[in-house]
Structure formats: structure tokens, C-alpha cells
């Protein structure tokens, strides 16, 4: 006896999203929907802004690629692609040092698909261009479900060339930069071993710090190695226009947070950096001593995960309007 199967039915985009700016863009900006888009692209996206000015135009959605820290700009159309939107995408690319440009539309004209393919051929990995067609489908009376189909993306040749250039670059790295990269690769292993909320899936970089998302823009979890001062540090970074308000609201919960952690954190407003930091240090360690890395990484992984657990829900609930002190707005 065969099981009964439903039938997929295509849904018109305008039936669900009447307007691009009023319906589709706000829908896509929700975290769970950005996740669907990110899965189609193979990226982990974090929202930065909607209708963000870039040159003379406003990008529908501005995100960060968490893995690389570079910008991801999303431009939406609920109809066939046109030259106006292509011009906007090229303007965005010209105004940024590095970016992934994502063009979403109901249908791509052949000339616009060919243009994205050409852009991916002539640019290096600093810029990446994606074209996606969006569809809506339902089974029976089920809610409509989105489907993103990639019709243009960076091709295998450009990716293989990028890999080759990275090999050349790495061959010229200094000993310190190589040590930094290896240090974070080893921390990745320890994070995965501990199986905490912070995963060791970030690409190790030849730099003295690594950052991890905590589910809200302007906040990140950090791990830092400080060779000259013989320290390593785990911390929560707070940036953005409302950093003072967010820092003050969290500091009001300082004793409760310390009680949950079982140790005290260091609270630093850092006005000169236009950021705030809440951290814990391990002193008298040598990050260059590979024989001691297992101890250092066990400490870092534990405290990075501790900070994530202590602040994740608190960060999500913060409302800058509830702060009575001076905010950190820039003049």
C-alpha cells in the first residue's frame, strides 16, 4: 500500500509579498529567513541594517558574513531583473573594499545573468556576485514556503585561483602570523571537543584575535592572545551607536552575572576605542609556547562558552530606550 503524497503548487510572489520594501525586505530581514538565504548561499549571515545608504542608493539589506567579517549586500526584486538594479549593484561594489553582492529576483533576464557571470570571472575573491531566483510553493493548504535557486555564483575557476593565491600568501607569512593561525586552529579543535554553544567553525586567521557571533549585531564574543603582556582573554565586545546604553544596562546585572559564572568579570567602557568590553584574563601565559596550548585553549574555550551562556539571552533582551544615562551616539 503506497502512502498518499501531496502535490506542490506554485504561489505567486505578490500573493504573499505585496511590495518589495514593505513586505519582502522586512520578511527577509528576520533572523530565521536570513538563515534560509544563508543556507542557499553557503554563508552565515548576520543582519546589520535595512535600507542602508551606500553611495547614492540604499541597499535593501546589509549583512555581515560571520566567517569572513565582510559585507553582504542584498538587493531584492519581486519582478524580472532590470538595468536600474544592475547599476545599483555595481555602485555598491565600487564603494566597498570587499563585499558579497546578492541579487534576488522573480526571474533573471539572460543579459543580467551573463553580466553576473562575467563579473565573477573578472574579479578576484574580494568581490562575489550571486544571482538568486525566489519561488514560493505550498502543498495543499499548507503555508507558502520560499525556495531560493542560485542562477549565478562565483565559479570553480575563480575559487581555485583564490585558493592558489592564498597558498602563495601563506608561504610568505612571518613566523608570528603562522603561529597565530595555528593557535586559532588548535582553539577550534578544543571548542569542538567541549561541544559548547560556541563552535570551532571559524576559519583561523593570522591575527591576535578571533570573534564569534552571539545573535545580535554590534555584539560579538572574542578570544585574544597578547604575547607582549603574556595574557589571553575571553570577552564580550559591544559596539554601535547604543554601546553606552547597552553596557550600562548589562552592568546593572553585574552581580547576578558574576554569581552565575562563579568569577568576576572586568568591565571596560573603552571610550577611546568607541567600543565597550566585558572580559576575563588569564595571566602569566606564553601564547608562543605550543607545549602549553592545551591548557590555554581549554581555558579560552571554557570562558568563551561561559560568556556566551551568561550574555546570550541578556543581549537579545536589551532595549537602549530603557537606559537613563548618556548614550554613545556619535557626533
C-alpha positions in Angstrom: 0.0 0.0 0.0 1.5 3.3 -1.1 1.4 6.4 1.0 -0.6 9.3 -0.3 1.6 12.2 -1.5 0.7 15.9 -1.8 1.1 18.0 -4.9 3.4 21.0 -5.0 1.6 24.2 -6.1 3.5 27.4 -7.1 2.3 30.5 -5.3 2.6 34.0 -7.0 5.1 36.1 -5.1 2.7 39.1 -5.0 0.1 37.0 -3.3 2.3 36.9 -0.2 4.5 39.9 -0.6 2.6 42.9 -2.0 5.6 45.2 -2.1 9.4 44.8 -2.1 10.2 47.4 0.5 7.0 47.0 2.6 6.8 43.2 2.7 9.6 41.2 1.1 12.6 43.0 2.6 11.2 43.1 6.2 10.4 39.4 5.9 13.8 38.5 4.6 15.5 40.6 7.4 14.1 38.3 10.1 16.8 36.0 11.5 15.1 32.7 10.5 14.6 33.9 6.9 18.2 35.2 6.6 19.2 31.7 7.8 17.3 30.2 4.8 19.0 32.6 2.4 22.4 31.9 4.1 22.0 28.2 3.7 21.3 28.6 -0.1 24.4 30.8 -0.4 26.6 28.7 1.9 27.2 31.7 4.2 26.3 32.5 7.8 24.6 35.9 7.7 24.1 38.5 10.5 21.8 41.4 9.8 23.4 44.9 10.1 20.8 47.2 8.6 17.8 47.6 6.3 17.7 50.4 3.6 21.3 51.3 4.4 22.8 54.1 2.3 25.7 53.0 0.1 26.7 55.9 -2.2 23.6 57.4 -3.8 21.5 54.3 -3.3 20.1 52.4 -0.3 20.8 48.7 -0.1 17.7 46.7 0.8 19.6 44.6 3.3 23.1 44.9 4.7 24.6 41.9 6.4 27.9 40.6 7.7 29.4 37.2 6.6 30.3 36.0 10.1 33.0 33.7 8.8 35.0 36.3 6.9 33.7 39.6 8.6 33.0 41.1 5.1 29.9 42.9 3.9 27.0 41.1 2.2 24.6 43.4 0.4 21.2 42.1 -0.7 19.1 43.7 -3.4 15.5 42.5 -4.0 13.1 42.5 -6.9 9.7 40.8 -7.0 9.7 41.0 -10.8 12.1 40.4 -13.7 15.6 41.9 -13.3 16.2 45.3 -14.8 19.1 47.6 -15.7 18.4 50.0 -12.8 19.1 47.4 -10.2 22.2 46.2 -12.0 23.5 49.7 -11.9 22.8 49.9 -8.2 24.8 46.7 -7.6 27.8 48.0 -9.5 27.6 51.2 -7.5 27.6 49.2 -4.2 30.6 47.2 -5.3 32.6 50.3 -6.3 32.0 51.9 -2.9 33.2 49.0 -0.8 36.6 47.4 -0.3 35.2 43.9 -0.2 31.7 42.5 -0.4 29.4 39.8 -1.5 26.6 41.2 -3.7 23.4 39.2 -3.7 20.7 40.0 -6.3 17.3 38.3 -5.6 14.5 38.5 -8.2 11.5 36.6 -9.5 13.2 36.0 -12.8 16.6 36.8 -14.3 16.9 38.2 -17.8 19.6 36.4 -19.8 21.7 39.5 -20.1 21.7 40.1 -16.4 22.7 36.5 -15.6 25.5 36.8 -18.2 26.7 40.1 -16.6 27.0 38.4 -13.1 28.9 35.5 -14.6 31.2 38.0 -16.3 31.7 39.9 -13.1 32.6 36.7 -11.3 35.2 35.9 -14.0 37.0 39.3 -13.9 37.0 40.0 -10.2 39.1 38.2 -7.5 37.7 36.8 -4.3 37.4 40.3 -2.9 34.0 40.5 -4.6 31.5 37.8 -5.1 28.3 38.1 -7.1 25.3 35.9 -6.6 22.0 35.9 -8.5 19.1 34.0 -7.0 15.5 33.5 -8.2 13.0 33.2 -5.4 9.9 31.0 -5.6 7.0 30.2 -3.3 5.5 26.7 -3.1 2.8 25.1 -1.0 1.4 21.6 -0.5 -2.4 21.6 -0.3 -3.4 24.2 2.3 0.0 24.5 3.9 1.6 27.9 4.4 3.7 29.0 1.4 7.4 28.1 1.6 10.2 30.0 -0.1 12.8 28.4 -2.3 16.0 30.2 -3.5 17.5 29.0 -6.7 21.1 30.1 -7.4 21.4 31.0 -11.1 24.8 32.7 -10.9 27.6 32.4 -8.4 31.4 32.6 -8.2 32.7 29.8 -10.4 35.1 27.0 -9.7 37.9 28.6 -11.6 37.8 31.8 -9.6 37.7 29.8 -6.4 40.6 27.6 -7.4 42.6 30.7 -8.3 41.7 32.2 -4.9 43.0 29.1 -3.2 46.2 29.3 -5.2 46.7 32.9 -4.2 46.2 32.0 -0.6 48.9 29.4 -0.8 51.3 32.0 -2.2 50.3 34.5 0.5 50.7 31.9 3.3 54.1 30.9 2.0 55.2 34.5 2.7 53.8 34.7 6.2 56.0 35.6 9.1 56.6 33.1 11.8 54.3 35.1 14.2 51.5 35.1 11.7 51.8 31.4 11.1 51.8 30.9 14.9 48.7 33.0 15.3 46.9 31.0 12.6 47.9 27.7 14.2 46.9 28.9 17.7 43.3 29.5 16.5 43.2 26.3 14.6 44.0 24.5 17.8 41.4 26.5 19.7 38.8 25.4 17.1 39.6 21.8 18.0 39.1 22.5 21.7 35.9 24.3 21.1 34.6 21.3 19.1 35.8 19.0 21.8 33.9 20.9 24.6 30.7 21.0 22.5 29.6 24.3 23.9 27.4 26.9 22.3 30.5 28.5 20.5 31.5 26.2 17.7 35.0 25.9 16.3 33.9 26.5 12.8 35.6 29.8 12.2 38.5 30.0 9.7 41.7 30.5 11.7 43.3 33.8 10.8 46.9 35.0 11.2 45.9 37.7 13.7 45.9 38.1 17.5 42.1 37.7 18.0 39.1 35.7 16.9 35.4 36.8 17.1 32.2 34.7 17.3 28.6 35.8 16.8 26.2 36.0 19.7 23.0 36.5 17.8 22.8 40.3 17.6 24.6 42.9 15.5 27.0 45.3 17.4 27.9 42.4 19.8 30.5 39.7 19.5 32.3 37.1 21.6 36.1 37.5 21.4 39.2 35.5 22.2 42.6 37.3 22.2 46.2 36.3 22.6 48.5 39.0 23.9 52.1 37.9 23.5 53.9 41.0 24.9 51.8 41.1 28.1 51.7 37.3 28.4 47.9 37.1 28.6 45.0 35.5 26.9 41.5 37.0 27.2 37.9 36.0 26.6 35.4 38.9 26.3 32.1 40.3 25.1 32.6 43.3 22.7 29.8 45.9 22.4 29.9 48.5 19.5 27.4 50.6 17.7 25.6 53.9 18.5 24.0 52.5 21.6 27.1 50.8 23.1 27.0 53.0 26.3 23.3 52.2 26.9 23.8 48.5 26.4 27.0 48.5 28.5 25.2 50.3 31.3 22.1 48.0 31.2 24.4 45.0 31.4 26.5 46.4 34.2 23.3 46.8 36.3 23.2 43.0 36.2 26.9 42.6 37.1 26.5 40.8 40.4 24.0 38.4 39.0 26.3 37.6 36.1 29.3 37.2 38.4 27.2 34.8 40.5 26.3 32.7 37.6 29.8 32.5 36.3 31.5 31.9 39.7 34.1 34.6 39.0 34.3 38.3 38.4 34.5 40.0 35.0 36.3 43.2 34.2 34.0 45.9 32.8 35.7 48.4 30.5 33.8 51.3 28.7 36.9 52.0 26.4 35.6 55.4 25.1 38.8 55.9 23.2 38.0 52.9 21.0 34.3 53.8 20.7 33.6 50.3 22.0 33.0 48.6 25.3 34.4 45.3 26.6 33.5 42.9 29.3 36.3 40.4 29.8 38.3 37.9 31.9 42.0 37.3 31.6 44.5 34.5 32.2 47.8 36.0 33.2 51.4 34.7 33.1 51.0 32.6 30.0 53.1 32.4 26.8 50.9 32.1 23.7 54.1 31.2 21.8 54.6 28.1 23.9 53.0 25.3 21.9 53.6 22.8 24.7 51.2 24.9 26.8 48.5 25.3 24.2 46.3 22.5 25.5 46.0 24.3 28.9 45.5 27.8 27.3 42.9 26.5 24.8 41.0 24.6 27.5 40.8 27.9 29.5 39.8 30.0 26.5 37.1 27.6 25.2 35.6 27.3 28.7 35.5 31.1 29.2 34.3 31.9 25.7 31.4 29.5 26.3 30.8 30.8 29.8 30.4 34.4 28.5 28.1 33.2 25.7 25.8 31.4 28.1 25.8 34.3 30.6 25.1 37.0 28.0 23.2 35.4 25.1 19.7 35.9 26.4 20.5 39.2 28.2 21.9 40.7 24.9 18.8 39.7 23.0 16.5 41.4 25.5 18.4 44.7 25.7 16.4 47.9 24.9 18.6 51.0 24.6 15.5 53.1 25.4 15.4 51.7 28.9 18.8 53.3 29.7 18.7 56.6 31.7 22.3 57.6 31.2 24.2 59.2 28.3 24.2 57.0 25.2 27.2 56.6 22.8 25.8 58.3 19.8 28.5 59.8 17.6 28.6 63.5 16.9 
